[in-house]
């Protein structure tokens, strides 16, 4: 399993902290841990996700296992501290012929106990590296709640650029929130928006 000690960090302390983590693709055996971490993120940060805690918690565990199964067009990567899943990010691949060149980054979440150690950046870098190894993928897209400045900065540091903000994209309670649509071109022939 690849470790994430190669991730860029600013201090020796950060490098030592990152060495405690391992990143790998999740499989059906990780479904319970993935579901629990995902539900934690949806509950604690309802403004950060388009999915809702209520909708996702009503789905059976088999739906989660299917999403991370070998036959799924989605791949979900996790960062583990020992045996504990503490961060996740998804990479969805379009199945429609005209959009197969695009990958979609989704569901990024780092457990509060692991925030600030660089694991989110390293996990995102791992997903981007996996996308670059897919010959058909020439770009990655994602949406991030525009008011989540830390997440926007994380994606910008990884090379993503905004190509538009959708006003009132999601509604949490009585509040409408904008979503920033971002893109990372993987092919050298592409140009940033």
Helices and strands as residue ranges (DSSP letters): H 12-18, E 21-25, G 28-30, H 31-44, G 46-48, H 53-57, H 61-67, E 74-81, E 84-93, G 97-99, E 102-110, G 112-114, H 119-132, E 139-145, H 149-157, E 161-172, E 175-185
